[in-house]
Structures are given as C-alpha cells and as structure tokens.
Amino acid sequence: MKKIIYDAWNVVMNHNINPLKNIPHTHVRHLVMQALALMWCVAFSMYFTSLWLFGITTIAHMILLGAVAFTVLTFETAKRKPSFFGNYYTPSRSRAIYVGGKRIELDPNDKGGEHE
C-alpha cells in the first residue's frame, strides 16, 4: 500500500516522472506545475462553492511555493556564487575589547570568532 501511494504521488507531483518530463526546460515545467496548482485551487473551491476558499487556498499555495522558490534560490546562489553572501568578518568590526573599564587591543591579524 505504501508503494502504491508513493508511486501515485510521484506520477502526479514529480516533474521528472510525470509526462511533464518531456518538456526540456525546467522553468517551463515549473510554470506548468504552478498553472495546474492554480487550476486545482479553483476546482476545489468551486466544488465547495466558495470564493473565500479559493482565495485562502490560492494565498496558501503562493506562500508555500514562494517559500520553496526562495529556498531553492538561496541554495543555488550559495552553490554558484557564494561571494554574494559576503564575508563573515565585517570591516567595521571592533579590534578592541573592554575588560574592567580598560581597553585591550586585539591582534589585527586575528579575524576573531567564538570558535576559532
């Protein structure tokens, strides 16, 4: 039973398994999946005869899919251009600490950090 559910899920939701795999461009596949999600939101809302339900499900889908898209974008940026996130050590970081009201200069070559 578990395998049947898993296979049924993949046939519908996995664009690498369902017939959308024949569309060569991944972004177009994603757009088609988005359009299908919107269509199913409308279908279920109309089934329950509620435009409120349509609005709620559409917003829920947009939030969920937007979060997934942002996560993928972040991971891809980290993989392809890690310098986008900058350097952990900022130029404005103070090179001195105060202990007991007295200033203690830190080694200028030490980048610091709690675990270093």
KELO-987237 format. One record per residue (C-alpha): x, y, z; residue in one letter; residue number from 1. Coordinates in Angstrom, 1 decimal, decimal comma, padded with zeros to 4 digits. Example, Ala and Ser with C-alpha at 12.3 -4.5 7.8 and 13.67 -1.06 7.14 Angstrom:
2
<<012,3 -004,5 007,8> A 1>
<<013,7 -001,1 007,1> S 2>
//
This chain:
116
<<000,0 000,0 000,0> M 1>
<<002,8 002,4 000,9> K 2>
<<004,5 001,8 -002,5> K 3>
<<001,1 002,5 -004,3> I 4>
<<000,7 005,8 -002,5> I 5>
<<004,4 006,7 -003,2> Y 6>
<<004,1 005,9 -006,9> D 7>
<<000,8 007,7 -007,3> A 8>
<<002,3 010,8 -005,7> W 9>
<<005,3 010,7 -008,0> N 10>
<<003,2 010,3 -011,1> V 11>
<<001,3 013,5 -010,3> V 12>
<<003,8 015,6 -008,4> M 13>
<<007,3 014,7 -009,6> N 14>
<<008,0 016,5 -012,9> H 15>
<<010,9 014,1 -013,6> N 16>
<<008,5 011,2 -013,7> I 17>
<<005,2 012,5 -014,9> N 18>
<<004,6 013,4 -018,6> P 19>
<<006,0 016,9 -018,0> L 20>
<<009,4 015,3 -018,1> K 21>
<<009,2 015,7 -021,9> N 22>
<<009,3 019,5 -021,6> I 23>
<<013,1 020,2 -021,9> P 24>
<<013,2 023,4 -020,0> H 25>
<<012,9 023,1 -016,2> T 26>
<<011,4 026,6 -015,7> H 27>
<<008,6 025,9 -018,2> V 28>
<<007,9 022,6 -016,3> R 29>
<<007,7 024,6 -013,1> H 30>
<<005,3 027,2 -014,7> L 31>
<<003,1 024,4 -015,9> V 32>
<<003,0 022,9 -012,4> M 33>
<<002,1 026,3 -011,0> Q 34>
<<-000,8 026,6 -013,5> A 35>
<<-002,0 023,2 -012,6> L 36>
<<-001,9 024,1 -008,9> A 37>
<<-004,0 027,2 -009,6> L 38>
<<-006,4 025,1 -011,6> M 39>
<<-006,9 022,7 -008,8> W 40>
<<-007,4 025,5 -006,3> C 41>
<<-010,2 026,8 -008,5> V 42>
<<-011,7 023,3 -009,0> A 43>
<<-011,8 022,5 -005,3> F 44>
<<-013,1 026,0 -004,4> S 45>
<<-015,9 025,7 -007,0> M 46>
<<-016,7 022,2 -005,7> Y 47>
<<-017,2 023,7 -002,3> F 48>
<<-018,9 026,7 -003,9> T 49>
<<-016,8 029,2 -002,0> S 50>
<<-014,8 032,0 -003,4> L 51>
<<-013,4 032,6 000,1> W 52>
<<-011,9 029,1 -000,1> L 53>
<<-010,4 029,9 -003,5> F 54>
<<-008,7 033,0 -002,0> G 55>
<<-007,4 031,1 001,0> I 56>
<<-006,1 028,2 -001,0> T 57>
<<-004,5 030,4 -003,6> T 58>
<<-002,8 032,5 -001,0> I 59>
<<-001,7 029,4 000,9> A 60>
<<-000,2 027,9 -002,3> H 61>
<<001,6 031,2 -003,2> M 62>
<<003,1 031,4 000,3> I 63>
<<004,2 027,7 000,3> L 64>
<<005,6 027,8 -003,2> L 65>
<<007,2 031,2 -002,7> G 66>
<<009,0 029,8 000,4> A 67>
<<010,2 026,8 -001,7> V 68>
<<011,3 029,0 -004,5> A 69>
<<013,2 031,3 -002,1> F 70>
<<014,9 028,3 -000,5> T 71>
<<015,9 026,9 -003,9> V 72>
<<017,2 030,4 -005,0> L 73>
<<019,2 030,7 -001,8> T 74>
<<020,8 027,2 -002,2> F 75>
<<021,6 027,9 -005,9> E 76>
<<023,1 031,2 -005,1> T 77>
<<025,2 029,6 -002,3> A 78>
<<026,4 026,9 -004,8> K 79>
<<027,1 029,1 -007,8> R 80>
<<028,2 032,4 -006,2> K 81>
<<029,0 032,1 -002,5> P 82>
<<030,6 035,5 -002,5> S 83>
<<027,1 037,0 -002,8> F 84>
<<026,7 036,5 000,9> F 85>
<<029,8 038,4 001,7> G 86>
<<032,5 037,8 004,2> N 87>
<<031,6 036,8 007,7> Y 88>
<<034,1 039,3 009,1> Y 89>
<<033,0 042,9 008,5> T 90>
<<035,4 045,7 008,1> P 91>
<<033,7 047,7 010,9> S 92>
<<034,4 045,0 013,5> R 93>
<<036,0 046,5 016,5> S 94>
<<039,6 045,4 017,1> R 95>
<<039,5 046,1 020,9> A 96>
<<037,6 044,9 023,9> I 97>
<<037,0 046,4 027,2> Y 98>
<<037,6 044,5 030,4> V 99>
<<037,1 046,2 033,8> G 100>
<<036,9 049,6 032,1> G 101>
<<040,3 049,2 030,4> K 102>
<<040,7 048,9 026,6> R 103>
<<042,6 045,8 025,4> I 104>
<<043,8 045,9 021,8> E 105>
<<043,3 042,7 019,8> L 106>
<<045,7 041,2 017,3> D 107>
<<044,9 042,9 013,9> P 108>
<<045,6 039,7 012,0> N 109>
<<043,2 037,7 014,1> D 110>
<<039,8 037,6 012,5> K 111>
<<038,3 036,5 015,8> G 112>
<<035,2 034,4 016,2> G 113>
<<033,8 032,5 019,1> E 114>
<<035,1 029,1 017,9> H 115>
<<038,4 029,9 016,5> E 116>
//
